[in-house]
Amino acid sequence: MAILGILVGFPLLTAFAMLFIRHDAARDRVVKVAAAITAILSVVVSVMYFKTMPTFFNIGSEVFSTVLLIAEIAMCVLIVYLCLRARRWFTALLSVAQTALIVWFELKHGHHVYAGFDLMIDKLGILMILIIGLVGSAITVYALGYMKDFQHHDKSLMDKRPVFFFVLYLFLAAMFGLVLSNNLMMMYFCWEITSFSSFLLIGYTGTKEAQKNSFCALSLNLLGGLAFAVAIVWLGLTQQLIGLRQIVGLTQSGIDVVVPTALLVFAGLTKAAQMPFSKWLLGAMVAPTPTSALLHSSTMVKAGVFLIIKLSPALGDSPAGLLAMMTGGVTFLFASFAAISQSNGKKVLAYSTISNLGLIVCCAGIGTFEAAWTAIMLVIFHAVAKSLMFLSVGTAEHHVGSRDIEDFDGLFGEMPQLAVCMSIGICGMFLAPFGMLISKWAAMKAFIDSGHAMLMLILVFGSSATFFFWTKWLGKVTAIVAGKRSIERTVHKEEWFVLKGLAAVTVLVCVGFPIIAKNLVADYLVIHFARVPGEVISQGNMLIMSFMVVLLVVLPLLAFGRSNKKLVHVNLAGENMGDDLTFRGSMDIPVPVSLRNWYMETLFSERWMLLGGSIVNIVIIILSFSELLGGVLHV
């Protein structure tokens, strides 16, 4: 158990150390060493507990519980202070309400409830620890070079990098604690730290837009936190337990805990930025790119889907399960359509994240072995590929001068290595035989087997939209434009290390997913589902897909730099004037080459997609809780 304490405690100590480091050279050394140690610790913990699954621990310390309670109150006081100063009364009220509820429950009933065990590490926990420890640590290293450029480009901004790195490592510590917690009181505390940390990161620049978006994120996540707190109190008062694993056990035993389960699902929906709560994730784009990568890929949003996946065996066709699968399905569809009309790279990534999270939530809500398998595999592929994409866009923005996809013409000429990294990330998100598409194949099978025809249609149309916007981006990046000179020398070595490392991990995960699926995902699910079918996707098919990924990577390398073919001028829409950049048009007028995508803003307007998806999901949420509370009150 000591190693788990070190896993959580080391990033926490590093966070506080960051506050006192003001010089770049010292910060660089400390962050690199801390990232390496955090990554090594995550691997060591995974290896130590890989074969002894699941493993449970009790802290059993009154002092520890008291410290958590004091810290919770202190965080509430700080939030209220910041809210009152900004005149955000509703946000302050949400924080006070849930903290007061938790403090009252802990002091009056905390000694009489049963958590079973405080900490639990299983194979889903191992996957999350590896994602947080490896991807999260890599993002902190990338942030070293990125934040230097960020500070250089905006010299009017006060240098708050010590606070920025403090929050990054606080975030990692909270996420480690969250995925290890079985005691819902401990998980709730870590949950709230991630909400507060995201508020600080989104508001980093201090602009009016950043402050507005940071309070939006805090309000929506505190709304989910309030639902989490009510679920804890409901379980404690009615069942005298607050253990996450026990909720699943009670449901499988036929005991009705559907209301607190639905409240926890609701909390997960807010954290996972499902419509109508997706606004906070879109607003997070104003923050520096490492923040976007951390919130959108490896940590913040994964907390929400992690909780819902944990509850998956207790969902299914219950009201809580229908809440998850319907809101997730609607979010997947409308967010995919909204992404079509976007040319801003970070906004496309944000909507893609929301849509993928929607599919994960939808699969978890179905509550079958196959659907849960799909949800976990989607989490893995999304974490590595989307982190790579966000960081690639951040580097492109600093060196090309724009994050607009339309300005990525000739990226292979200006930044060939970055273009390769970006292309690998895009392929990982949608192209066969990379992992995300294989997972959607499994989702299709899970939807058919569970008899949800409507979800099948949603998957087909949403995936078609996904194919459309990723293909546009990939075509833009891989287009060759004459006259471009390389500007890659200005990229910091820390950024290259992380980008190339994540590109390699994306390929390795796609090659090794048969091993991951069998020895981690399937082994975890076998313990929690009474009905275990055969292979979701046969080992033979998965091995074929892995071999295809290897070929896609190896074959281009074999021909690299060996072509002796004659270079000729590019065929344009008229007579090429010899520079491959202009052609002779009508009236003998020189016309510059223009490569532009089609975004169909009128058909897939961001405003109408957000409004439509939010209205549908609000109706679903209201109907779900009306049915639940009506049944409870009737009984």
Phi and psi in degrees as a GROMACS rama.xvg file:
@    title "Ramachandran Plot"
@    xaxis  label "Phi"
@    yaxis  label "Psi"
@TYPE xy
-58.8576  -37.0431  ALA-2
-65.5062  -32.0511  ILE-3
-68.6581  -38.0806  LEU-4
-63.0217  -38.6725  GLY-5
-67.573  -39.3483  ILE-6
-58.665  -41.3521  LEU-7
-81.3416  -40.4181  VAL-8
-72.9039  -34.4674  GLY-9
-63.2508  -49.3849  PHE-10
-60.9102  -32.2251  PRO-11
-66.2191  -44.7535  LEU-12
-64.3936  -39.8911  LEU-13
-61.1894  -38.8067  THR-14
-58.4117  -47.9669  ALA-15
-69.1404  -32.3157  PHE-16
-64.4487  -34.8668  ALA-17
-59.4854  -29.5376  MET-18
-65.0936  -22.9953  LEU-19
-105.174  2.55887  PHE-20
-102.584  115.319  ILE-21
-107.875  -19.9447  ARG-22
-94.6822  140.119  HIS-23
-59.8866  -44.6501  ASP-24
-62.7591  -44.6179  ALA-25
-65.9616  -41.2805  ALA-26
-63.8331  -41.8156  ARG-27
-57.8236  -46.8535  ASP-28
-65.0379  -46.0501  ARG-29
-64.63  -44.6653  VAL-30
-64.9657  -42.6077  VAL-31
-63.2693  -43.7684  LYS-32
-66.5302  -43.8178  VAL-33
-63.9963  -40.61  ALA-34
-63.8769  -42.2109  ALA-35
-63.0897  -44.4039  ALA-36
-65.6371  -41.9376  ILE-37
-62.3738  -43.6863  THR-38
-63.2131  -43.4182  ALA-39
-64.3865  -41.6721  ILE-40
-60.9291  -41.1582  LEU-41
-64.5156  -38.2993  SER-42
-69.2925  -43.3752  VAL-43
-60.8793  -46.1647  VAL-44
-60.7429  -41.9874  VAL-45
-63.2606  -41.9902  SER-46
-69.032  -41.9007  VAL-47
-61.4474  -39.6754  MET-48
-106.915  11.8666  TYR-49
-64.2837  -40.8948  PHE-50
-95.3791  -10.7136  LYS-51
-108.46  71.383  THR-52
-113.491  144.747  MET-53
-76.6066  160.869  PRO-54
-120.921  137.073  THR-55
-119.011  149.86  PHE-56
-141.444  147.196  PHE-57
-117.351  130.045  ASN-58
-80.2937  -45.8287  ILE-59
58.7617  34.033  GLY-60
-118.946  122.627  SER-61
-65.9317  -34.1697  GLU-62
-62.6732  -43.1126  VAL-63
-62.3768  -43.936  PHE-64
-62.5168  -38.7456  SER-65
-66.2887  -41.5773  THR-66
-61.8755  -43.5785  VAL-67
-61.2552  -40.9571  LEU-68
-65.8615  -42.7234  LEU-69
-63.6822  -42.7142  ILE-70
-63.8743  -38.1545  ALA-71
-62.4941  -44.0167  GLU-72
-64.8586  -42.9571  ILE-73
-61.4769  -41.7135  ALA-74
-64.5561  -39.2999  MET-75
-62.7502  -43.8581  CYS-76
-60.9579  -43.3044  VAL-77
-64.4566  -43.0787  LEU-78
-62.7908  -45.0925  ILE-79
-61.5391  -41.9203  VAL-80
-59.364  -47.9398  TYR-81
-65.5857  -36.6744  LEU-82
-69.3197  -42.6376  CYS-83
-65.9613  -37.9  LEU-84
-64.2244  -34.2153  ARG-85
-94.4739  2.81471  ALA-86
60.5513  42.7806  ARG-87
-103.979  79.1747  ARG-88
-68.1581  -42.0641  TRP-89
-64.4366  -40.5566  PHE-90
-62.964  -42.4951  THR-91
-62.6869  -40.3468  ALA-92
-63.2452  -41.3069  LEU-93
-60.5127  -43.9951  LEU-94
-64.7397  -44.8324  SER-95
-64.3449  -42.2016  VAL-96
-61.5613  -49.1379  ALA-97
-73.3479  -35.872  GLN-98
-66.9244  -42.6095  THR-99
-61.2759  -40.1683  ALA-100
-64.2396  -44.941  LEU-101
-67.5328  -42.1561  ILE-102
-63.7641  -44.4317  VAL-103
-60.4793  -45.6799  TRP-104
-64.1986  -43.8069  PHE-105
-64.621  -42.6876  GLU-106
-74.6717  -34.7288  LEU-107
-93.3589  -36.6214  LYS-108
-124.644  -6.10349  HIS-109
-58.6183  -31.4536  GLY-110
-78.3914  -9.95218  HIS-111
-109.363  2.753  HIS-112
-106.276  159.795  VAL-113
-119.803  124.295  TYR-114
-97.8126  -12.0093  ALA-115
80.7388  -60.2501  GLY-116
-161.601  150.055  PHE-117
-82.0054  -41.7608  ASP-118
-119.992  148.523  LEU-119
-145.814  134.157  MET-120
-124.06  119.401  ILE-121
-128.615  -171.181  ASP-122
-74.4793  -24.9854  LYS-123
-68.9261  -40.0151  LEU-124
-61.0694  -39.4623  GLY-125
-62.2404  -44.7657  ILE-126
-58.6757  -44.3252  LEU-127
-67.2567  -39.2236  MET-128
-61.684  -42.0481  ILE-129
-65.9263  -40.6737  LEU-130
-63.3881  -47.5025  ILE-131
-66.2402  -46.5302  ILE-132
-70.0282  -38.8691  GLY-133
-88.2129  -54.5722  LEU-134
-70.3021  -45.1447  VAL-135
-61.1962  -43.8157  GLY-136
-64.3212  -39.9852  SER-137
-60.8856  -37.9704  ALA-138
-64.1437  -37.9449  ILE-139
-65.1671  -36.0517  THR-140
-68.6284  -44.6511  VAL-141
-56.8759  -37.8617  TYR-142
-62.5507  -24.279  ALA-143
-58.1568  -55.6777  LEU-144
-70.3668  -41.513  GLY-145
-61.0258  -45.55  TYR-146
-69.3357  -26.2125  MET-147
-63.6701  -47.0508  LYS-148
-65.689  -39.8155  ASP-149
-59.6209  -44.8899  PHE-150
-68.3666  -36.427  GLN-151
-68.0975  -38.9339  HIS-152
-73.305  -26.5609  HIS-153
-124.95  78.2828  ASP-154
-70.7278  -17.1846  LYS-155
-73.9677  -16.9705  SER-156
-80.7414  130.504  LEU-157
-63.5815  138.492  MET-158
-73.8936  103.4  ASP-159
-114.043  28.797  LYS-160
-61.1739  -34.6609  ARG-161
-56.9402  -41.5067  PRO-162
-68.97  -39.3761  VAL-163
-58.8618  -48.8529  PHE-164
-72.3574  -29.4471  PHE-165
-58.5145  -47.1911  PHE-166
-68.3946  -37.6016  VAL-167
-57.1972  -48.2476  LEU-168
-75.3114  -30.1227  TYR-169
-62.1046  -40.0102  LEU-170
-58.2601  -49.1264  PHE-171
-61.6717  -42.9848  LEU-172
-61.0328  -44.152  ALA-173
-63.9082  -38.9604  ALA-174
-67.8677  -39.6684  MET-175
-59.5326  -45.2954  PHE-176
-62.7751  -38.4118  GLY-177
-65.3069  -46.844  LEU-178
-74.7151  -15.3437  VAL-179
-92.5308  -11.923  LEU-180
-81.3722  134.216  SER-181
-106.981  -32.3528  ASN-182
-68.3236  117.49  ASN-183
-64.6333  -27.1216  LEU-184
-65.3832  -41.1965  MET-185
-68.8459  -42.3046  MET-186
-62.8042  -40.2512  MET-187
-60.9254  -42.1045  TYR-188
-61.3652  -47.2473  PHE-189
-64.8565  -36.9764  CYS-190
-57.4299  -45.2953  TRP-191
-70.8114  -32.7303  GLU-192
-63.4788  -41.6196  ILE-193
-63.9034  -36.2513  THR-194
-64.335  -45.9848  SER-195
-68.182  -37.9189  PHE-196
-63.981  -41.8319  SER-197
-63.4196  -36.3429  SER-198
-59.485  -45.0283  PHE-199
-67.7097  -39.7789  LEU-200
-69.8589  -42.5466  LEU-201
-66.4867  -35.4798  ILE-202
-89.2866  17.1513  GLY-203
-55.9186  -44.2508  TYR-204
-74.1147  -20.2679  THR-205
77.8383  4.69234  GLY-206
-70.6617  165.482  THR-207
-60.3722  -41.6508  LYS-208
-64.2799  -42.7104  GLU-209
-63.6905  -42.1045  ALA-210
-65.338  -42.12  GLN-211
-61.3674  -46.6774  LYS-212
-69.193  -34.8782  ASN-213
-66.9194  -39.7688  SER-214
-71.9621  -31.5917  PHE-215
-62.0164  -46.5454  CYS-216
-61.4575  -42.6705  ALA-217
-65.1084  -42.7498  LEU-218
-62.2228  -48.143  SER-219
-67.4179  -37.4588  LEU-220
-73.0418  -32.4259  ASN-221
-68.8841  -31.2534  LEU-222
-61.6512  -44.1275  LEU-223
-65.2781  -37.2847  GLY-224
-62.315  -36.5007  GLY-225
-64.4723  -42.3409  LEU-226
-62.0877  -39.4915  ALA-227
-60.5369  -46.3299  PHE-228
-63.1715  -42.1981  ALA-229
-63.6298  -38.8809  VAL-230
-62.0378  -41.9063  ALA-231
-61.381  -47.7701  ILE-232
-64.5495  -41.5719  VAL-233
-60.8143  -48.4052  TRP-234
-63.1406  -42.9378  LEU-235
-63.2122  -41.5939  GLY-236
-78.1977  -33.1601  LEU-237
-94.4662  -32.143  THR-238
-118.731  -7.25643  GLN-239
56.6  37.6068  GLN-240
-146.7  153.925  LEU-241
-139.353  37.7522  ILE-242
-101.891  131.447  GLY-243
-62.9672  -42.928  LEU-244
-65.0084  -33.1358  ARG-245
-68.2618  -27.7312  GLN-246
-61.4464  -45.5598  ILE-247
-62.7188  -42.8293  VAL-248
-61.9044  -41.8048  GLY-249
-63.3723  -43.1652  LEU-250
-62.5084  -44.665  THR-251
-69.2469  -19.1397  GLN-252
-88.9922  -1.75152  SER-253
91.1644  5.93288  GLY-254
-85.1703  133.657  ILE-255
-81.7209  107.363  ASP-256
-127.589  34.2644  VAL-257
-70.1323  -30.9249  VAL-258
-67.941  -52.7729  VAL-259
-63.2215  -31.3996  PRO-260
-63.5775  -43.2292  THR-261
-65.0497  -36.1684  ALA-262
-64.7865  -40.029  LEU-263
-67.4541  -37.6631  LEU-264
-62.0084  -42.5265  VAL-265
-59.5243  -43.654  PHE-266
-59.626  -41.9998  ALA-267
-63.8338  -35.637  GLY-268
-64.2788  -40.2299  LEU-269
-67.5896  -43.7298  THR-270
-68.1162  -34.0352  LYS-271
-84.9035  8.37145  ALA-272
57.9189  41.3308  ALA-273
-80.0847  147.211  GLN-274
-60.1169  135.218  MET-275
-93.8773  19.446  PRO-276
-100.514  10.588  PHE-277
-74.6452  -11.8444  SER-278
-58.706  -35.1696  LYS-279
-67.6101  -35.2036  TRP-280
-71.8788  -36.9353  LEU-281
-66.1384  -36.8381  LEU-282
-71.0922  -19.2624  GLY-283
-68.3835  -9.69531  ALA-284
-66.3166  -19.1938  MET-285
-71.2718  -16.196  VAL-286
-78.3155  162.06  ALA-287
-55.3537  150.44  PRO-288
-54.5458  -40.0268  THR-289
-56.4082  -32.7762  PRO-290
-64.1807  -46.3722  THR-291
-59.7412  -44.0003  SER-292
-63.7141  -40.1362  ALA-293
-70.4057  -42.3041  LEU-294
-74.8254  -39.7082  LEU-295
-86.3628  -20.9835  HIS-296
-118.811  -60.2424  SER-297
-101.928  -18.2966  SER-298
-128.936  -82.7239  THR-299
-48.1108  -59.6513  MET-300
-68.3968  -26.572  VAL-301
-70.1531  -21.7095  LYS-302
-62.2997  -42.188  ALA-303
-65.1087  -48.4345  GLY-304
-70.591  -30.5844  VAL-305
-59.5115  -46.4479  PHE-306
-62.395  -43.6599  LEU-307
-68.6421  -37.9286  ILE-308
-64.1102  -39.6014  ILE-309
-59.4322  -36.0378  LYS-310
-85.2751  -5.09744  LEU-311
-50.9181  -44.6958  SER-312
-62.2658  -17.1835  PRO-313
-97.4037  4.76901  ALA-314
-100.403  -101.462  LEU-315
70.2966  -138.165  GLY-316
-87.0714  14.6578  ASP-317
-72.91  164.737  SER-318
-56.1629  -36.5958  PRO-319
-66.8447  -40.3406  ALA-320
-66.9766  -42.0926  GLY-321
-64.1626  -35.7117  LEU-322
-59.619  -45.8941  LEU-323
-68.032  -49.4394  ALA-324
-69.3551  -34.8393  MET-325
-76.4922  -44.8789  MET-326
-65.2461  -39.1304  THR-327
-64.2812  -44.2148  GLY-328
-63.9665  -44.0173  GLY-329
-63.9882  -41.6288  VAL-330
-63.3729  -43.5536  THR-331
-57.2923  -45.0811  PHE-332
-68.4109  -53.0798  LEU-333
-70.9613  -36.3875  PHE-334
-68.5205  -35.8379  ALA-335
-63.5115  -42.4714  SER-336
-65.0425  -40.6995  PHE-337
-62.9585  -34.0952  ALA-338
-65.3897  -26.6014  ALA-339
-59.6378  -37.9352  ILE-340
-87.4347  5.78161  SER-341
-102.423  137.171  GLN-342
-109.598  -15.0704  SER-343
-71.4488  120.566  ASN-344
-57.7141  -44.8398  GLY-345
-66.9887  -31.241  LYS-346
-72.6333  -38.6066  LYS-347
-59.6385  -44.3544  VAL-348
-64.0566  -37.4699  LEU-349
-64.6175  -47.6495  ALA-350
-67.2098  -36.5123  TYR-351
-62.4531  -40.3949  SER-352
-61.179  -47.5108  THR-353
-60.3958  -42.017  ILE-354
-67.0059  -42.204  SER-355
-66.076  -39.2553  ASN-356
-62.8135  -36.3891  LEU-357
-61.4469  -42.0102  GLY-358
-65.8494  -39.0166  LEU-359
-63.0309  -46.1311  ILE-360
-62.3576  -41.7568  VAL-361
-60.8205  -46.1134  CYS-362
-64.0056  -42.7929  CYS-363
-63.3669  -35.5238  ALA-364
-67.265  -27.6078  GLY-365
-62.4181  -33.6629  ILE-366
75.3383  25.9742  GLY-367
-112.084  162.893  THR-368
-57.0654  -48.4171  PHE-369
-63.0892  -43.3408  GLU-370
-68.5702  -40.3597  ALA-371
-65.5271  -38.2957  ALA-372
-57.9812  -45.3535  TRP-373
-62.4643  -44.3161  THR-374
-58.7128  -44.7135  ALA-375
-67.983  -41.4073  ILE-376
-63.5639  -37.4788  MET-377
-63.4137  -39.3469  LEU-378
-58.5973  -45.1009  VAL-379
-64.6349  -53.6614  ILE-380
-64.1264  -39.6434  PHE-381
-64.8616  -39.9949  HIS-382
-60.8383  -46.6171  ALA-383
-78.6881  -45.4236  VAL-384
-68.6997  -41.3195  ALA-385
-72.5446  -34.0339  LYS-386
-60.275  -45.627  SER-387
-58.6599  -41.8873  LEU-388
-67.0807  -45.4342  MET-389
-61.618  -45.0598  PHE-390
-68.7021  -34.6226  LEU-391
-63.2154  -43.0531  SER-392
-65.1157  -37.9319  VAL-393
-62.1752  -43.4206  GLY-394
-66.1616  -41.8254  THR-395
-61.8245  -41.1557  ALA-396
-60.5241  -41.993  GLU-397
-71.6664  -28.9326  HIS-398
-107.75  -28.0981  HIS-399
-89.7544  -26.6953  VAL-400
96.1259  9.5305  GLY-401
-159.012  152.025  SER-402
-106.845  6.45535  ARG-403
-77.9506  130.476  ASP-404
-59.4781  -32.707  ILE-405
-67.1678  -16.1616  GLU-406
-95.3779  7.0461  ASP-407
-91.7675  14.077  PHE-408
-57.3393  132.929  ASP-409
71.8404  21.9788  GLY-410
-61.8171  -31.6963  LEU-411
-67.3894  -24.9803  PHE-412
-82.9202  -39.6151  GLY-413
-80.3723  -43.9588  GLU-414
-139.791  73.2451  MET-415
-60.7336  -40.0944  PRO-416
-66.845  -40.2791  GLN-417
-65.2822  -38.9591  LEU-418
-61.9974  -38.6413  ALA-419
-65.2852  -44.9302  VAL-420
-60.6558  -44.6853  CYS-421
-64.3826  -39.592  MET-422
-65.1553  -39.1538  SER-423
-62.9905  -42.3698  ILE-424
-62.2073  -43.1043  GLY-425
-64.6749  -45.0043  ILE-426
-60.8343  -39.7509  CYS-427
-62.1137  -25.3  GLY-428
-85.1305  -25.3639  MET-429
-146.75  -11.8827  PHE-430
-98.8829  138.093  LEU-431
-72.5879  141.859  ALA-432
-99.7921  28.8551  PRO-433
-70.5252  165.95  PHE-434
-64.9233  -38.3906  GLY-435
-62.2723  -40.321  MET-436
-68.5564  -37.3697  LEU-437
-63.284  -40.4851  ILE-438
-63.6209  -36.5255  SER-439
-68.5549  -31.7614  LYS-440
-60.9405  -45.3688  TRP-441
-64.5716  -36.7215  ALA-442
-63.2712  -40.4176  ALA-443
-59.0082  -44.2717  MET-444
-64.4421  -41.3261  LYS-445
-65.1067  -39.3243  ALA-446
-66.4733  -41.3554  PHE-447
-65.0679  -46.5294  ILE-448
-64.0832  -31.3487  ASP-449
-86.3105  -5.50183  SER-450
80.4373  21.4151  GLY-451
-100.134  84.9824  HIS-452
-65.3321  -37.7593  ALA-453
-62.1787  -41.1193  MET-454
-65.5281  -32.1469  LEU-455
-63.1488  -43.586  MET-456
-64.8666  -40.5817  LEU-457
-60.5998  -43.3699  ILE-458
-62.4594  -42.2852  LEU-459
-64.5297  -50.2545  VAL-460
-70.3468  -40.1186  PHE-461
-64.7875  -39.7688  GLY-462
-68.3411  -33.8234  SER-463
-63.2153  -41.7715  SER-464
-63.9391  -40.524  ALA-465
-59.1019  -45.394  THR-466
-59.4384  -38.1225  PHE-467
-65.1629  -51.5161  PHE-468
-76.4225  -28.8127  PHE-469
-72.5541  -36.6786  TRP-470
-63.4369  -41.2499  THR-471
-57.6897  -46.2439  LYS-472
-66.2403  -45.7323  TRP-473
-62.1369  -41.0582  LEU-474
-62.5719  -37.2069  GLY-475
-66.462  -44.6617  LYS-476
-68.5357  -37.9801  VAL-477
-86.7922  -6.07766  THR-478
-67.7295  137.52  ALA-479
-98.7507  124.109  ILE-480
-117.955  131.975  VAL-481
-68.9686  156.79  ALA-482
79.9274  11.5127  GLY-483
-93.3332  134.231  LYS-484
-110.525  146.575  ARG-485
-67.5809  134.938  SER-486
-122.958  21.6353  ILE-487
-73.0709  -15.4866  GLU-488
-65.1798  -19.8202  ARG-489
-83.504  -4.65276  THR-490
-79.705  134.153  VAL-491
-66.1541  146.626  HIS-492
-64.8258  -29.9135  LYS-493
-63.3536  -38.0115  GLU-494
-66.407  -44.0839  GLU-495
-61.7497  -42.5701  TRP-496
-57.2417  -45.4769  PHE-497
-73.1592  -44.6705  VAL-498
-61.292  -47.8345  LEU-499
-68.7295  -35.611  LYS-500
-63.7238  -44.7963  GLY-501
-67.6325  -34.8867  LEU-502
-62.2673  -43.1719  ALA-503
-65.0295  -41.0804  ALA-504
-64.8049  -38.9806  VAL-505
-58.8719  -45.2658  THR-506
-66.7353  -43.951  VAL-507
-62.9743  -40.1994  LEU-508
-65.3495  -39.2111  VAL-509
-68.3034  -34.5285  CYS-510
-73.5514  -40.5988  VAL-511
-93.8399  11.0201  GLY-512
-65.1491  -25.0602  PHE-513
-61.026  -39.1628  PRO-514
-68.1155  -43.9234  ILE-515
-61.7464  -44.4703  ILE-516
-62.6046  -39.9867  ALA-517
-80.4411  -46.7676  LYS-518
-92.0803  -13.3939  ASN-519
-117.508  -59.856  LEU-520
-68.0711  -53.4129  VAL-521
-63.8019  -40.1818  ALA-522
-62.1593  -37.0873  ASP-523
-66.978  -44.8892  TYR-524
-72.1316  -31.2153  LEU-525
-56.672  -35.33  VAL-526
-70.0859  -29.8544  ILE-527
-104.259  -12.4459  HIS-528
-115.683  131.188  PHE-529
-68.8483  -39.6013  ALA-530
-100.838  113.831  ARG-531
-112.804  111.605  VAL-532
-77.763  -172.622  PRO-533
-72.833  -162.11  GLY-534
-63.3333  135.073  GLU-535
-63.9537  -48.8134  VAL-536
-126.686  130.026  ILE-537
-60.5359  148.478  SER-538
-58.4182  -35.4294  GLN-539
-62.0413  -46.1534  GLY-540
-64.676  -39.0876  ASN-541
-66.6578  -38.2071  MET-542
-65.8736  -37.2946  LEU-543
-62.2742  -44.1791  ILE-544
-61.9609  -42.0317  MET-545
-62.2055  -42.7645  SER-546
-63.6901  -36.9847  PHE-547
-65.2404  -38.1512  MET-548
-62.4115  -43.5969  VAL-549
-59.1892  -44.3083  VAL-550
-63.1684  -40.8176  LEU-551
-62.0213  -30.5386  LEU-552
-85.6961  -41.4382  VAL-553
-76.5444  -43.233  VAL-554
-58.7849  -45.1719  LEU-555
-61.6696  -32.6659  PRO-556
-67.2583  -32.9403  LEU-557
-66.247  -30.4017  LEU-558
-98.2324  1.50601  ALA-559
-63.3641  122.407  PHE-560
73.0169  11.7853  GLY-561
-112.405  7.68024  ARG-562
-81.2772  131.421  SER-563
-110.217  15.3935  ASN-564
-70.5819  147.158  LYS-565
-69.1797  134.136  LYS-566
-84.2733  131.117  LEU-567
-125.264  164.043  VAL-568
-68.3805  149.179  HIS-569
-73.6036  139.07  VAL-570
-74.279  122.971  ASN-571
-112.47  -169.159  LEU-572
-85.6981  22.8299  ALA-573
179.632  -167.554  GLY-574
-68.6224  121.585  GLU-575
-65.5741  128.839  ASN-576
-87.1843  10.0649  MET-577
101.966  -12.7923  GLY-578
-107.295  2.07179  ASP-579
61.5676  12.7521  ASP-580
-120.204  -15.8015  LEU-581
-138.91  153.318  THR-582
-136.227  159.65  PHE-583
-86.5345  114.536  ARG-584
-95.0092  -161.488  GLY-585
-64.0265  153.661  SER-586
60.7453  19.1738  MET-587
61.4037  28.1428  ASP-588
-93.1828  128.321  ILE-589
-64.721  130.889  PRO-590
-120.762  125.91  VAL-591
-71.3498  147.827  PRO-592
-66.8542  137.839  VAL-593
-135.376  125.484  SER-594
-113.535  110.598  LEU-595
-133.894  142.776  ARG-596
-90.2903  170.371  ASN-597
-108.055  123.328  TRP-598
-111.731  -12.8976  TYR-599
50.3626  51.1345  MET-600
-59.3304  -32.4384  GLU-601
-74.8298  -33.7082  THR-602
-79.6902  -38.3233  LEU-603
-122.918  52.1688  PHE-604
-57.2965  132.564  SER-605
-56.4895  -43.8964  GLU-606
-59.5455  -47.651  ARG-607
-73.8913  -32.8737  TRP-608
-66.1604  -43.3913  MET-609
-64.2466  -44.5229  LEU-610
-64.5271  -45.5084  LEU-611
-63.509  -48.2881  GLY-612
-63.1439  -39.2993  GLY-613
-66.876  -42.8117  SER-614
-62.8201  -45.8332  ILE-615
-60.652  -44.3058  VAL-616
-71.6841  -33.3614  ASN-617
-61.9553  -42.4597  ILE-618
-61.8853  -43.487  VAL-619
-61.9303  -44.3529  ILE-620
-64.665  -44.5735  ILE-621
-63.1399  -45.8765  ILE-622
-63.8345  -39.6052  LEU-623
-63.3306  -48.4015  SER-624
-74.8485  -27.2465  PHE-625
-63.7137  -42.847  SER-626
-65.4409  -44.2053  GLU-627
-64.1039  -52.4207  LEU-628
-71.5071  -32.2389  LEU-629
-62.8442  -41.2299  GLY-630
-66.0745  -39.5239  GLY-631
-65.6244  -46.491  VAL-632
-66.7176  -34.2424  LEU-633
-65.7602  -42.0569  HIS-634
